[in-house]
Amino acid sequence: MVRGSVVGIVAGFVMAMAHVAAADEAAVKKGMQVFADQKCQVCHSIAGKGNKNGSLDDVGSRLSSDDIRHWIVNSKEMIEKTKAPRKPAMKMYSLPKEDVDALVAYLETLKKKS
């Protein structure tokens, strides 16, 4: 009886993790689309595509998800906080929360290759 319960719990956990992975994958895919639709490549590049002066290739290694979100929704404050040399042209703060969440999920995947 106990063994059956343990197997059931483990199977449930594996199924739940697969569901989370699928949701994460869907969010990342949506984030890639938001990046393209919002023409982020005008100022930023990923994998050599776009404006090379604003490379985001390893942004997921450098910034937390909260920092990435803050850059998207309040870039002026982040520029002041970090003393970044540019003024933002982003109009991302008008994006729906779901699009911001997806964009953050996508940008979090951009990490240094080891």
Phi and psi restraints in degrees (range 20) as a CNS / XPLOR table:
assign (resid 1 and name C) (resid 2 and name N)
       (resid 2 and name CA) (resid 2 and name C) 1.0 -64.5 20.0 2
assign (resid 2 and name N) (resid 2 and name CA)
       (resid 2 and name C) (resid 3 and name N) 1.0 -42.8 20.0 2
assign (resid 2 and name C) (resid 3 and name N)
       (resid 3 and name CA) (resid 3 and name C) 1.0 -59.7 20.0 2
assign (resid 3 and name N) (resid 3 and name CA)
       (resid 3 and name C) (resid 4 and name N) 1.0 -43.0 20.0 2
assign (resid 3 and name C) (resid 4 and name N)
       (resid 4 and name CA) (resid 4 and name C) 1.0 -61.9 20.0 2
assign (resid 4 and name N) (resid 4 and name CA)
       (resid 4 and name C) (resid 5 and name N) 1.0 -38.3 20.0 2
assign (resid 4 and name C) (resid 5 and name N)
       (resid 5 and name CA) (resid 5 and name C) 1.0 -66.1 20.0 2
assign (resid 5 and name N) (resid 5 and name CA)
       (resid 5 and name C) (resid 6 and name N) 1.0 -42.3 20.0 2
assign (resid 5 and name C) (resid 6 and name N)
       (resid 6 and name CA) (resid 6 and name C) 1.0 -64.4 20.0 2
assign (resid 6 and name N) (resid 6 and name CA)
       (resid 6 and name C) (resid 7 and name N) 1.0 -44.2 20.0 2
assign (resid 6 and name C) (resid 7 and name N)
       (resid 7 and name CA) (resid 7 and name C) 1.0 -61.4 20.0 2
assign (resid 7 and name N) (resid 7 and name CA)
       (resid 7 and name C) (resid 8 and name N) 1.0 -41.3 20.0 2
assign (resid 7 and name C) (resid 8 and name N)
       (resid 8 and name CA) (resid 8 and name C) 1.0 -64.1 20.0 2
assign (resid 8 and name N) (resid 8 and name CA)
       (resid 8 and name C) (resid 9 and name N) 1.0 -40.9 20.0 2
assign (resid 8 and name C) (resid 9 and name N)
       (resid 9 and name CA) (resid 9 and name C) 1.0 -65.7 20.0 2
assign (resid 9 and name N) (resid 9 and name CA)
       (resid 9 and name C) (resid 10 and name N) 1.0 -45.3 20.0 2
assign (resid 9 and name C) (resid 10 and name N)
       (resid 10 and name CA) (resid 10 and name C) 1.0 -62.7 20.0 2
assign (resid 10 and name N) (resid 10 and name CA)
       (resid 10 and name C) (resid 11 and name N) 1.0 -44.4 20.0 2
assign (resid 10 and name C) (resid 11 and name N)
       (resid 11 and name CA) (resid 11 and name C) 1.0 -61.7 20.0 2
assign (resid 11 and name N) (resid 11 and name CA)
       (resid 11 and name C) (resid 12 and name N) 1.0 -41.0 20.0 2
assign (resid 11 and name C) (resid 12 and name N)
       (resid 12 and name CA) (resid 12 and name C) 1.0 -63.3 20.0 2
assign (resid 12 and name N) (resid 12 and name CA)
       (resid 12 and name C) (resid 13 and name N) 1.0 -41.7 20.0 2
assign (resid 12 and name C) (resid 13 and name N)
       (resid 13 and name CA) (resid 13 and name C) 1.0 -63.0 20.0 2
assign (resid 13 and name N) (resid 13 and name CA)
       (resid 13 and name C) (resid 14 and name N) 1.0 -45.1 20.0 2
assign (resid 13 and name C) (resid 14 and name N)
       (resid 14 and name CA) (resid 14 and name C) 1.0 -61.5 20.0 2
assign (resid 14 and name N) (resid 14 and name CA)
       (resid 14 and name C) (resid 15 and name N) 1.0 -42.9 20.0 2
assign (resid 14 and name C) (resid 15 and name N)
       (resid 15 and name CA) (resid 15 and name C) 1.0 -65.0 20.0 2
assign (resid 15 and name N) (resid 15 and name CA)
       (resid 15 and name C) (resid 16 and name N) 1.0 -40.1 20.0 2
assign (resid 15 and name C) (resid 16 and name N)
       (resid 16 and name CA) (resid 16 and name C) 1.0 -64.1 20.0 2
assign (resid 16 and name N) (resid 16 and name CA)
       (resid 16 and name C) (resid 17 and name N) 1.0 -41.6 20.0 2
assign (resid 16 and name C) (resid 17 and name N)
       (resid 17 and name CA) (resid 17 and name C) 1.0 -65.7 20.0 2
assign (resid 17 and name N) (resid 17 and name CA)
       (resid 17 and name C) (resid 18 and name N) 1.0 -38.3 20.0 2
assign (resid 17 and name C) (resid 18 and name N)
       (resid 18 and name CA) (resid 18 and name C) 1.0 -63.8 20.0 2
assign (resid 18 and name N) (resid 18 and name CA)
       (resid 18 and name C) (resid 19 and name N) 1.0 -38.6 20.0 2
assign (resid 18 and name C) (resid 19 and name N)
       (resid 19 and name CA) (resid 19 and name C) 1.0 -65.3 20.0 2
assign (resid 19 and name N) (resid 19 and name CA)
       (resid 19 and name C) (resid 20 and name N) 1.0 -42.7 20.0 2
assign (resid 19 and name C) (resid 20 and name N)
       (resid 20 and name CA) (resid 20 and name C) 1.0 -62.5 20.0 2
assign (resid 20 and name N) (resid 20 and name CA)
       (resid 20 and name C) (resid 21 and name N) 1.0 -44.6 20.0 2
assign (resid 20 and name C) (resid 21 and name N)
       (resid 21 and name CA) (resid 21 and name C) 1.0 -61.2 20.0 2
assign (resid 21 and name N) (resid 21 and name CA)
       (resid 21 and name C) (resid 22 and name N) 1.0 -41.2 20.0 2
assign (resid 21 and name C) (resid 22 and name N)
       (resid 22 and name CA) (resid 22 and name C) 1.0 -65.3 20.0 2
assign (resid 22 and name N) (resid 22 and name CA)
       (resid 22 and name C) (resid 23 and name N) 1.0 -40.3 20.0 2
assign (resid 22 and name C) (resid 23 and name N)
       (resid 23 and name CA) (resid 23 and name C) 1.0 -64.8 20.0 2
assign (resid 23 and name N) (resid 23 and name CA)
       (resid 23 and name C) (resid 24 and name N) 1.0 -42.3 20.0 2
assign (resid 23 and name C) (resid 24 and name N)
       (resid 24 and name CA) (resid 24 and name C) 1.0 -62.9 20.0 2
assign (resid 24 and name N) (resid 24 and name CA)
       (resid 24 and name C) (resid 25 and name N) 1.0 -42.6 20.0 2
assign (resid 24 and name C) (resid 25 and name N)
       (resid 25 and name CA) (resid 25 and name C) 1.0 -63.3 20.0 2
assign (resid 25 and name N) (resid 25 and name CA)
       (resid 25 and name C) (resid 26 and name N) 1.0 -39.9 20.0 2
assign (resid 25 and name C) (resid 26 and name N)
       (resid 26 and name CA) (resid 26 and name C) 1.0 -65.7 20.0 2
assign (resid 26 and name N) (resid 26 and name CA)
       (resid 26 and name C) (resid 27 and name N) 1.0 -40.6 20.0 2
assign (resid 26 and name C) (resid 27 and name N)
       (resid 27 and name CA) (resid 27 and name C) 1.0 -64.8 20.0 2
assign (resid 27 and name N) (resid 27 and name CA)
       (resid 27 and name C) (resid 28 and name N) 1.0 -41.7 20.0 2
assign (resid 27 and name C) (resid 28 and name N)
       (resid 28 and name CA) (resid 28 and name C) 1.0 -63.3 20.0 2
assign (resid 28 and name N) (resid 28 and name CA)
       (resid 28 and name C) (resid 29 and name N) 1.0 -44.2 20.0 2
assign (resid 28 and name C) (resid 29 and name N)
       (resid 29 and name CA) (resid 29 and name C) 1.0 -62.3 20.0 2
assign (resid 29 and name N) (resid 29 and name CA)
       (resid 29 and name C) (resid 30 and name N) 1.0 -42.2 20.0 2
assign (resid 29 and name C) (resid 30 and name N)
       (resid 30 and name CA) (resid 30 and name C) 1.0 -64.2 20.0 2
assign (resid 30 and name N) (resid 30 and name CA)
       (resid 30 and name C) (resid 31 and name N) 1.0 -40.6 20.0 2
assign (resid 30 and name C) (resid 31 and name N)
       (resid 31 and name CA) (resid 31 and name C) 1.0 -61.3 20.0 2
assign (resid 31 and name N) (resid 31 and name CA)
       (resid 31 and name C) (resid 32 and name N) 1.0 -38.9 20.0 2
assign (resid 31 and name C) (resid 32 and name N)
       (resid 32 and name CA) (resid 32 and name C) 1.0 -61.1 20.0 2
assign (resid 32 and name N) (resid 32 and name CA)
       (resid 32 and name C) (resid 33 and name N) 1.0 -39.9 20.0 2
assign (resid 32 and name C) (resid 33 and name N)
       (resid 33 and name CA) (resid 33 and name C) 1.0 -68.4 20.0 2
assign (resid 33 and name N) (resid 33 and name CA)
       (resid 33 and name C) (resid 34 and name N) 1.0 -41.2 20.0 2
assign (resid 33 and name C) (resid 34 and name N)
       (resid 34 and name CA) (resid 34 and name C) 1.0 -61.1 20.0 2
assign (resid 34 and name N) (resid 34 and name CA)
       (resid 34 and name C) (resid 35 and name N) 1.0 -44.0 20.0 2
assign (resid 34 and name C) (resid 35 and name N)
       (resid 35 and name CA) (resid 35 and name C) 1.0 -56.1 20.0 2
assign (resid 35 and name N) (resid 35 and name CA)
       (resid 35 and name C) (resid 36 and name N) 1.0 -45.1 20.0 2
assign (resid 35 and name C) (resid 36 and name N)
       (resid 36 and name CA) (resid 36 and name C) 1.0 -69.9 20.0 2
assign (resid 36 and name N) (resid 36 and name CA)
       (resid 36 and name C) (resid 37 and name N) 1.0 -46.9 20.0 2
assign (resid 36 and name C) (resid 37 and name N)
       (resid 37 and name CA) (resid 37 and name C) 1.0 -63.0 20.0 2
assign (resid 37 and name N) (resid 37 and name CA)
       (resid 37 and name C) (resid 38 and name N) 1.0 -35.4 20.0 2
assign (resid 37 and name C) (resid 38 and name N)
       (resid 38 and name CA) (resid 38 and name C) 1.0 -85.5 20.0 2
assign (resid 38 and name N) (resid 38 and name CA)
       (resid 38 and name C) (resid 39 and name N) 1.0 0.9 20.0 2
assign (resid 38 and name C) (resid 39 and name N)
       (resid 39 and name CA) (resid 39 and name C) 1.0 57.7 20.0 2
assign (resid 39 and name N) (resid 39 and name CA)
       (resid 39 and name C) (resid 40 and name N) 1.0 40.8 20.0 2
assign (resid 39 and name C) (resid 40 and name N)
       (resid 40 and name CA) (resid 40 and name C) 1.0 -61.2 20.0 2
assign (resid 40 and name N) (resid 40 and name CA)
       (resid 40 and name C) (resid 41 and name N) 1.0 -25.5 20.0 2
assign (resid 40 and name C) (resid 41 and name N)
       (resid 41 and name CA) (resid 41 and name C) 1.0 -67.6 20.0 2
assign (resid 41 and name N) (resid 41 and name CA)
       (resid 41 and name C) (resid 42 and name N) 1.0 -11.0 20.0 2
assign (resid 41 and name C) (resid 42 and name N)
       (resid 42 and name CA) (resid 42 and name C) 1.0 -63.2 20.0 2
assign (resid 42 and name N) (resid 42 and name CA)
       (resid 42 and name C) (resid 43 and name N) 1.0 -36.9 20.0 2
assign (resid 42 and name C) (resid 43 and name N)
       (resid 43 and name CA) (resid 43 and name C) 1.0 -110.6 20.0 2
assign (resid 43 and name N) (resid 43 and name CA)
       (resid 43 and name C) (resid 44 and name N) 1.0 -17.5 20.0 2
assign (resid 43 and name C) (resid 44 and name N)
       (resid 44 and name CA) (resid 44 and name C) 1.0 -128.0 20.0 2
assign (resid 44 and name N) (resid 44 and name CA)
       (resid 44 and name C) (resid 45 and name N) 1.0 156.9 20.0 2
assign (resid 44 and name C) (resid 45 and name N)
       (resid 45 and name CA) (resid 45 and name C) 1.0 -126.9 20.0 2
assign (resid 45 and name N) (resid 45 and name CA)
       (resid 45 and name C) (resid 46 and name N) 1.0 152.1 20.0 2
assign (resid 45 and name C) (resid 46 and name N)
       (resid 46 and name CA) (resid 46 and name C) 1.0 -137.0 20.0 2
assign (resid 46 and name N) (resid 46 and name CA)
       (resid 46 and name C) (resid 47 and name N) 1.0 127.2 20.0 2
assign (resid 46 and name C) (resid 47 and name N)
       (resid 47 and name CA) (resid 47 and name C) 1.0 54.1 20.0 2
assign (resid 47 and name N) (resid 47 and name CA)
       (resid 47 and name C) (resid 48 and name N) 1.0 39.6 20.0 2
assign (resid 47 and name C) (resid 48 and name N)
       (resid 48 and name CA) (resid 48 and name C) 1.0 79.8 20.0 2
assign (resid 48 and name N) (resid 48 and name CA)
       (resid 48 and name C) (resid 49 and name N) 1.0 0.3 20.0 2
assign (resid 48 and name C) (resid 49 and name N)
       (resid 49 and name CA) (resid 49 and name C) 1.0 -103.9 20.0 2
assign (resid 49 and name N) (resid 49 and name CA)
       (resid 49 and name C) (resid 50 and name N) 1.0 121.2 20.0 2
assign (resid 49 and name C) (resid 50 and name N)
       (resid 50 and name CA) (resid 50 and name C) 1.0 114.6 20.0 2
assign (resid 50 and name N) (resid 50 and name CA)
       (resid 50 and name C) (resid 51 and name N) 1.0 -163.0 20.0 2
assign (resid 50 and name C) (resid 51 and name N)
       (resid 51 and name CA) (resid 51 and name C) 1.0 -76.1 20.0 2
assign (resid 51 and name N) (resid 51 and name CA)
       (resid 51 and name C) (resid 52 and name N) 1.0 110.0 20.0 2
assign (resid 51 and name C) (resid 52 and name N)
       (resid 52 and name CA) (resid 52 and name C) 1.0 -65.7 20.0 2
assign (resid 52 and name N) (resid 52 and name CA)
       (resid 52 and name C) (resid 53 and name N) 1.0 -16.0 20.0 2
assign (resid 52 and name C) (resid 53 and name N)
       (resid 53 and name CA) (resid 53 and name C) 1.0 -73.1 20.0 2
assign (resid 53 and name N) (resid 53 and name CA)
       (resid 53 and name C) (resid 54 and name N) 1.0 -14.3 20.0 2
assign (resid 53 and name C) (resid 54 and name N)
       (resid 54 and name CA) (resid 54 and name C) 1.0 -125.6 20.0 2
assign (resid 54 and name N) (resid 54 and name CA)
       (resid 54 and name C) (resid 55 and name N) 1.0 52.4 20.0 2
assign (resid 54 and name C) (resid 55 and name N)
       (resid 55 and name CA) (resid 55 and name C) 1.0 -62.5 20.0 2
assign (resid 55 and name N) (resid 55 and name CA)
       (resid 55 and name C) (resid 56 and name N) 1.0 132.5 20.0 2
assign (resid 55 and name C) (resid 56 and name N)
       (resid 56 and name CA) (resid 56 and name C) 1.0 -112.7 20.0 2
assign (resid 56 and name N) (resid 56 and name CA)
       (resid 56 and name C) (resid 57 and name N) 1.0 15.8 20.0 2
assign (resid 56 and name C) (resid 57 and name N)
       (resid 57 and name CA) (resid 57 and name C) 1.0 -54.0 20.0 2
assign (resid 57 and name N) (resid 57 and name CA)
       (resid 57 and name C) (resid 58 and name N) 1.0 -34.4 20.0 2
assign (resid 57 and name C) (resid 58 and name N)
       (resid 58 and name CA) (resid 58 and name C) 1.0 -124.0 20.0 2
assign (resid 58 and name N) (resid 58 and name CA)
       (resid 58 and name C) (resid 59 and name N) 1.0 26.8 20.0 2
assign (resid 58 and name C) (resid 59 and name N)
       (resid 59 and name CA) (resid 59 and name C) 1.0 -59.6 20.0 2
assign (resid 59 and name N) (resid 59 and name CA)
       (resid 59 and name C) (resid 60 and name N) 1.0 -32.1 20.0 2
assign (resid 59 and name C) (resid 60 and name N)
       (resid 60 and name CA) (resid 60 and name C) 1.0 -68.6 20.0 2
assign (resid 60 and name N) (resid 60 and name CA)
       (resid 60 and name C) (resid 61 and name N) 1.0 -20.3 20.0 2
assign (resid 60 and name C) (resid 61 and name N)
       (resid 61 and name CA) (resid 61 and name C) 1.0 -86.7 20.0 2
assign (resid 61 and name N) (resid 61 and name CA)
       (resid 61 and name C) (resid 62 and name N) 1.0 -28.2 20.0 2
assign (resid 61 and name C) (resid 62 and name N)
       (resid 62 and name CA) (resid 62 and name C) 1.0 -92.2 20.0 2
assign (resid 62 and name N) (resid 62 and name CA)
       (resid 62 and name C) (resid 63 and name N) 1.0 -31.4 20.0 2
assign (resid 62 and name C) (resid 63 and name N)
       (resid 63 and name CA) (resid 63 and name C) 1.0 -124.1 20.0 2
assign (resid 63 and name N) (resid 63 and name CA)
       (resid 63 and name C) (resid 64 and name N) 1.0 149.0 20.0 2
assign (resid 63 and name C) (resid 64 and name N)
       (resid 64 and name CA) (resid 64 and name C) 1.0 -75.6 20.0 2
assign (resid 64 and name N) (resid 64 and name CA)
       (resid 64 and name C) (resid 65 and name N) 1.0 165.9 20.0 2
assign (resid 64 and name C) (resid 65 and name N)
       (resid 65 and name CA) (resid 65 and name C) 1.0 -62.2 20.0 2
assign (resid 65 and name N) (resid 65 and name CA)
       (resid 65 and name C) (resid 66 and name N) 1.0 -35.9 20.0 2
assign (resid 65 and name C) (resid 66 and name N)
       (resid 66 and name CA) (resid 66 and name C) 1.0 -64.0 20.0 2
assign (resid 66 and name N) (resid 66 and name CA)
       (resid 66 and name C) (resid 67 and name N) 1.0 -41.2 20.0 2
assign (resid 66 and name C) (resid 67 and name N)
       (resid 67 and name CA) (resid 67 and name C) 1.0 -66.8 20.0 2
assign (resid 67 and name N) (resid 67 and name CA)
       (resid 67 and name C) (resid 68 and name N) 1.0 -41.4 20.0 2
assign (resid 67 and name C) (resid 68 and name N)
       (resid 68 and name CA) (resid 68 and name C) 1.0 -59.6 20.0 2
assign (resid 68 and name N) (resid 68 and name CA)
       (resid 68 and name C) (resid 69 and name N) 1.0 -46.9 20.0 2
assign (resid 68 and name C) (resid 69 and name N)
       (resid 69 and name CA) (resid 69 and name C) 1.0 -59.3 20.0 2
assign (resid 69 and name N) (resid 69 and name CA)
       (resid 69 and name C) (resid 70 and name N) 1.0 -44.2 20.0 2
assign (resid 69 and name C) (resid 70 and name N)
       (resid 70 and name CA) (resid 70 and name C) 1.0 -63.6 20.0 2
assign (resid 70 and name N) (resid 70 and name CA)
       (resid 70 and name C) (resid 71 and name N) 1.0 -39.5 20.0 2
assign (resid 70 and name C) (resid 71 and name N)
       (resid 71 and name CA) (resid 71 and name C) 1.0 -61.0 20.0 2
assign (resid 71 and name N) (resid 71 and name CA)
       (resid 71 and name C) (resid 72 and name N) 1.0 -37.2 20.0 2
assign (resid 71 and name C) (resid 72 and name N)
       (resid 72 and name CA) (resid 72 and name C) 1.0 -72.6 20.0 2
assign (resid 72 and name N) (resid 72 and name CA)
       (resid 72 and name C) (resid 73 and name N) 1.0 -46.5 20.0 2
assign (resid 72 and name C) (resid 73 and name N)
       (resid 73 and name CA) (resid 73 and name C) 1.0 -91.9 20.0 2
assign (resid 73 and name N) (resid 73 and name CA)
       (resid 73 and name C) (resid 74 and name N) 1.0 -17.3 20.0 2
assign (resid 73 and name C) (resid 74 and name N)
       (resid 74 and name CA) (resid 74 and name C) 1.0 -147.2 20.0 2
assign (resid 74 and name N) (resid 74 and name CA)
       (resid 74 and name C) (resid 75 and name N) 1.0 61.0 20.0 2
assign (resid 74 and name C) (resid 75 and name N)
       (resid 75 and name CA) (resid 75 and name C) 1.0 -64.8 20.0 2
assign (resid 75 and name N) (resid 75 and name CA)
       (resid 75 and name C) (resid 76 and name N) 1.0 -34.0 20.0 2
assign (resid 75 and name C) (resid 76 and name N)
       (resid 76 and name CA) (resid 76 and name C) 1.0 -60.9 20.0 2
assign (resid 76 and name N) (resid 76 and name CA)
       (resid 76 and name C) (resid 77 and name N) 1.0 -43.5 20.0 2
assign (resid 76 and name C) (resid 77 and name N)
       (resid 77 and name CA) (resid 77 and name C) 1.0 -64.7 20.0 2
assign (resid 77 and name N) (resid 77 and name CA)
       (resid 77 and name C) (resid 78 and name N) 1.0 -40.4 20.0 2
assign (resid 77 and name C) (resid 78 and name N)
       (resid 78 and name CA) (resid 78 and name C) 1.0 -66.5 20.0 2
assign (resid 78 and name N) (resid 78 and name CA)
       (resid 78 and name C) (resid 79 and name N) 1.0 -36.5 20.0 2
assign (resid 78 and name C) (resid 79 and name N)
       (resid 79 and name CA) (resid 79 and name C) 1.0 -64.0 20.0 2
assign (resid 79 and name N) (resid 79 and name CA)
       (resid 79 and name C) (resid 80 and name N) 1.0 -43.5 20.0 2
assign (resid 79 and name C) (resid 80 and name N)
       (resid 80 and name CA) (resid 80 and name C) 1.0 -64.4 20.0 2
assign (resid 80 and name N) (resid 80 and name CA)
       (resid 80 and name C) (resid 81 and name N) 1.0 -42.6 20.0 2
assign (resid 80 and name C) (resid 81 and name N)
       (resid 81 and name CA) (resid 81 and name C) 1.0 -65.1 20.0 2
assign (resid 81 and name N) (resid 81 and name CA)
       (resid 81 and name C) (resid 82 and name N) 1.0 -40.1 20.0 2
assign (resid 81 and name C) (resid 82 and name N)
       (resid 82 and name CA) (resid 82 and name C) 1.0 -97.7 20.0 2
assign (resid 82 and name N) (resid 82 and name CA)
       (resid 82 and name C) (resid 83 and name N) 1.0 -5.1 20.0 2
assign (resid 82 and name C) (resid 83 and name N)
       (resid 83 and name CA) (resid 83 and name C) 1.0 60.4 20.0 2
assign (resid 83 and name N) (resid 83 and name CA)
       (resid 83 and name C) (resid 84 and name N) 1.0 34.1 20.0 2
assign (resid 83 and name C) (resid 84 and name N)
       (resid 84 and name CA) (resid 84 and name C) 1.0 -62.1 20.0 2
assign (resid 84 and name N) (resid 84 and name CA)
       (resid 84 and name C) (resid 85 and name N) 1.0 146.6 20.0 2
assign (resid 84 and name C) (resid 85 and name N)
       (resid 85 and name CA) (resid 85 and name C) 1.0 -78.0 20.0 2
assign (resid 85 and name N) (resid 85 and name CA)
       (resid 85 and name C) (resid 86 and name N) 1.0 -4.6 20.0 2
assign (resid 85 and name C) (resid 86 and name N)
       (resid 86 and name CA) (resid 86 and name C) 1.0 -120.5 20.0 2
assign (resid 86 and name N) (resid 86 and name CA)
       (resid 86 and name C) (resid 87 and name N) 1.0 161.0 20.0 2
assign (resid 86 and name C) (resid 87 and name N)
       (resid 87 and name CA) (resid 87 and name C) 1.0 -97.2 20.0 2
assign (resid 87 and name N) (resid 87 and name CA)
       (resid 87 and name C) (resid 88 and name N) 1.0 143.2 20.0 2
assign (resid 87 and name C) (resid 88 and name N)
       (resid 88 and name CA) (resid 88 and name C) 1.0 -75.6 20.0 2
assign (resid 88 and name N) (resid 88 and name CA)
       (resid 88 and name C) (resid 89 and name N) 1.0 145.8 20.0 2
assign (resid 88 and name C) (resid 89 and name N)
       (resid 89 and name CA) (resid 89 and name C) 1.0 -108.4 20.0 2
assign (resid 89 and name N) (resid 89 and name CA)
       (resid 89 and name C) (resid 90 and name N) 1.0 -0.1 20.0 2
assign (resid 89 and name C) (resid 90 and name N)
       (resid 90 and name CA) (resid 90 and name C) 1.0 -67.8 20.0 2
assign (resid 90 and name N) (resid 90 and name CA)
       (resid 90 and name C) (resid 91 and name N) 1.0 142.4 20.0 2
assign (resid 90 and name C) (resid 91 and name N)
       (resid 91 and name CA) (resid 91 and name C) 1.0 -119.9 20.0 2
assign (resid 91 and name N) (resid 91 and name CA)
       (resid 91 and name C) (resid 92 and name N) 1.0 32.6 20.0 2
assign (resid 91 and name C) (resid 92 and name N)
       (resid 92 and name CA) (resid 92 and name C) 1.0 -70.1 20.0 2
assign (resid 92 and name N) (resid 92 and name CA)
       (resid 92 and name C) (resid 93 and name N) 1.0 -23.3 20.0 2
assign (resid 92 and name C) (resid 93 and name N)
       (resid 93 and name CA) (resid 93 and name C) 1.0 -64.8 20.0 2
assign (resid 93 and name N) (resid 93 and name CA)
       (resid 93 and name C) (resid 94 and name N) 1.0 -8.2 20.0 2
assign (resid 93 and name C) (resid 94 and name N)
       (resid 94 and name CA) (resid 94 and name C) 1.0 -96.3 20.0 2
assign (resid 94 and name N) (resid 94 and name CA)
       (resid 94 and name C) (resid 95 and name N) 1.0 2.3 20.0 2
assign (resid 94 and name C) (resid 95 and name N)
       (resid 95 and name CA) (resid 95 and name C) 1.0 -71.8 20.0 2
assign (resid 95 and name N) (resid 95 and name CA)
       (resid 95 and name C) (resid 96 and name N) 1.0 147.5 20.0 2
assign (resid 95 and name C) (resid 96 and name N)
       (resid 96 and name CA) (resid 96 and name C) 1.0 -63.7 20.0 2
assign (resid 96 and name N) (resid 96 and name CA)
       (resid 96 and name C) (resid 97 and name N) 1.0 151.9 20.0 2
assign (resid 96 and name C) (resid 97 and name N)
       (resid 97 and name CA) (resid 97 and name C) 1.0 -54.2 20.0 2
assign (resid 97 and name N) (resid 97 and name CA)
       (resid 97 and name C) (resid 98 and name N) 1.0 -39.3 20.0 2
assign (resid 97 and name C) (resid 98 and name N)
       (resid 98 and name CA) (resid 98 and name C) 1.0 -62.2 20.0 2
assign (resid 98 and name N) (resid 98 and name CA)
       (resid 98 and name C) (resid 99 and name N) 1.0 -37.6 20.0 2
assign (resid 98 and name C) (resid 99 and name N)
       (resid 99 and name CA) (resid 99 and name C) 1.0 -70.9 20.0 2
assign (resid 99 and name N) (resid 99 and name CA)
       (resid 99 and name C) (resid 100 and name N) 1.0 -39.7 20.0 2
assign (resid 99 and name C) (resid 100 and name N)
       (resid 100 and name CA) (resid 100 and name C) 1.0 -63.4 20.0 2
assign (resid 100 and name N) (resid 100 and name CA)
       (resid 100 and name C) (resid 101 and name N) 1.0 -44.6 20.0 2
assign (resid 100 and name C) (resid 101 and name N)
       (resid 101 and name CA) (resid 101 and name C) 1.0 -58.5 20.0 2
assign (resid 101 and name N) (resid 101 and name CA)
       (resid 101 and name C) (resid 102 and name N) 1.0 -44.1 20.0 2
assign (resid 101 and name C) (resid 102 and name N)
       (resid 102 and name CA) (resid 102 and name C) 1.0 -65.7 20.0 2
assign (resid 102 and name N) (resid 102 and name CA)
       (resid 102 and name C) (resid 103 and name N) 1.0 -42.2 20.0 2
assign (resid 102 and name C) (resid 103 and name N)
       (resid 103 and name CA) (resid 103 and name C) 1.0 -63.4 20.0 2
assign (resid 103 and name N) (resid 103 and name CA)
       (resid 103 and name C) (resid 104 and name N) 1.0 -41.2 20.0 2
assign (resid 103 and name C) (resid 104 and name N)
       (resid 104 and name CA) (resid 104 and name C) 1.0 -62.9 20.0 2
assign (resid 104 and name N) (resid 104 and name CA)
       (resid 104 and name C) (resid 105 and name N) 1.0 -44.0 20.0 2
assign (resid 104 and name C) (resid 105 and name N)
       (resid 105 and name CA) (resid 105 and name C) 1.0 -58.9 20.0 2
assign (resid 105 and name N) (resid 105 and name CA)
       (resid 105 and name C) (resid 106 and name N) 1.0 -41.8 20.0 2
assign (resid 105 and name C) (resid 106 and name N)
       (resid 106 and name CA) (resid 106 and name C) 1.0 -67.2 20.0 2
assign (resid 106 and name N) (resid 106 and name CA)
       (resid 106 and name C) (resid 107 and name N) 1.0 -49.2 20.0 2
assign (resid 106 and name C) (resid 107 and name N)
       (resid 107 and name CA) (resid 107 and name C) 1.0 -64.8 20.0 2
assign (resid 107 and name N) (resid 107 and name CA)
       (resid 107 and name C) (resid 108 and name N) 1.0 -30.0 20.0 2
assign (resid 107 and name C) (resid 108 and name N)
       (resid 108 and name CA) (resid 108 and name C) 1.0 -62.9 20.0 2
assign (resid 108 and name N) (resid 108 and name CA)
       (resid 108 and name C) (resid 109 and name N) 1.0 -24.9 20.0 2
assign (resid 108 and name C) (resid 109 and name N)
       (resid 109 and name CA) (resid 109 and name C) 1.0 -78.7 20.0 2
assign (resid 109 and name N) (resid 109 and name CA)
       (resid 109 and name C) (resid 110 and name N) 1.0 -11.7 20.0 2
assign (resid 109 and name C) (resid 110 and name N)
       (resid 110 and name CA) (resid 110 and name C) 1.0 -86.0 20.0 2
assign (resid 110 and name N) (resid 110 and name CA)
       (resid 110 and name C) (resid 111 and name N) 1.0 94.2 20.0 2
assign (resid 110 and name C) (resid 111 and name N)
       (resid 111 and name CA) (resid 111 and name C) 1.0 -125.0 20.0 2
assign (resid 111 and name N) (resid 111 and name CA)
       (resid 111 and name C) (resid 112 and name N) 1.0 158.0 20.0 2
assign (resid 111 and name C) (resid 112 and name N)
       (resid 112 and name CA) (resid 112 and name C) 1.0 -59.4 20.0 2
assign (resid 112 and name N) (resid 112 and name CA)
       (resid 112 and name C) (resid 113 and name N) 1.0 139.0 20.0 2
assign (resid 112 and name C) (resid 113 and name N)
       (resid 113 and name CA) (resid 113 and name C) 1.0 -82.2 20.0 2
assign (resid 113 and name N) (resid 113 and name CA)
       (resid 113 and name C) (resid 114 and name N) 1.0 130.2 20.0 2
